[in-house]
């Protein structure tokens, strides 16, 4: 019989429990527009980077998908890249600006948690912020790759 240390057995048990707790708990991505309560207000303009379709994604009509994790909006299947403008009030504007690119392992964008939230925080402090919604190479139906660019 193979002997294992107590520490090794404990680490295996913790890993098994973590996997079991996570199994099936990930919300399924949905099509259609997400709840408006999770989207920026109409005060924030959205600018399509390629109104006629991004290079390599022309004609791709697959809509964006979203899922909600707690109070966070997560989007995937992005084929129309855009920026959402978070401009500070003129009396606070410093002249500084930053692009906010939310992360998500090239599969999805944690757009409220790593995009809209930080952009709003920056704008309230006088810094213009532009949230970049970009194509994802590992998203379903994506023809986009970073290796070609």
N, C-alpha and C positions, 0 to 999 in steps of 0.2 A: 504494500500500500504506500502511496506517495505521501510524504509528510509536507505540510505547508505551515508556515508560521502563522501565529495568531494575527499579526498585522496584515499579512496577505489575505487571510480569510475575511478579515474585517473590511478591507478595501474591496474585495469581490462582492461582499454582501451589500455594501453601500452602492456600488455600481449597479447591481441588479435592481435594488430598490429604486434608484434614480431612473433607470430605464423603464421600469414598470409604471412609475408615476407619470412619466412623460408620454407613455404609449397611448395614443388616441386622444390626447388632450389638446393637440394642436388644432385650432379652428380651421375649417375648410375654407379655401378661397372662394369668393362669390363674384359673379359678374354684375355689371350695372354700376350705377353711381353709389358711392358710400354714403352713409348718413351725413346730412349737411352739418350736423353738430361737430363733426370731426374735420371738416374742411375749413380753409381760411374764409373769413368774411368777404363780402363783395368789395370791401375797401382795398383788397389786394389784387392788383391786376395779374393775370396769367398771360404770358407771352409764349406762343408756340415757336420753337427754334426753327422748325422747318414746316411752315404751314401746308405745303404740298406733299409732305412725307419725308422722313429722314432718309438719307442715302442708305440703300440696302433694305429699307422697310417700306418703300413705296408700295401701295396696294395692300399692305397687311391690314386687314380690317378687324383682326381679333381685338376685342376690347380689353381694357385694363381689368384686372381682378383685384379684389381687396379682401382682407380679413381683419378682424378686430381682436386685439389681444389686450384685455383689460380695457383701458381707455385710449389705447394706441391704435392708429390706423396704419396698416401695412399694405403697400400696393405692389403689384407685380404685373407682368405682361405689358410693360410700357413700350409702345411703338411710336408715340408722338411726344418726343422730349419737349420740355417746357421749363420756364423759370417763373416763379411766383415772387412778386415784388413785395418786400416789407420795407417801406420807406418811413424814416423817422419824421415826427412833426418838425416843421421848419425851424421852430425855436430851439430844438435840441440837436438838429443836424450838425454833425462834425465834419462832413465831407468825406469821411471814411466809408468804405463799402467792402463787403465780403460775399463770396459765393459759398453757400451752405450745401454740401453734397451728402445727403443721408446715406447711411450704410445699410447692408443687408446681404452680404456674401454673394453678390452678383446674381441673386435670385429674386430679391424683393427689396423694397425701400421702406424703412421704418420712418415714414414721412412726418408723422406728428412729433414723435419722440426725438428724432435727430434732424428734423427739417423745420417744420413750422414753429415748434416751440422755441428752439434756439434763435431762429430768425426774429421772432416777436421780441424776445429778450434783448437782442442786439438793437432792434429798432427803437425800443423804449429807452435805450441808452445813447441814442444819436447816431447809430451806425446803420447805414442802409444794408439790407441783406437780401440776397436773391437765392431762393430755394430751387435747386436744380433737380428736376425729375428727369432721369436719364434712362436710356435703354439698358437692359440687363442681359448679359450673355448667357446666363443659365436659366432664364425664364422660359416657360413652355412657349412654343411657337416662335421663338426668337431665331432670327437668322444672323443676328449681330454677334461679332466676336471681337475681342480686343487684340487678338493676335494678328489680325489683318490691318491694324492701324498703327 
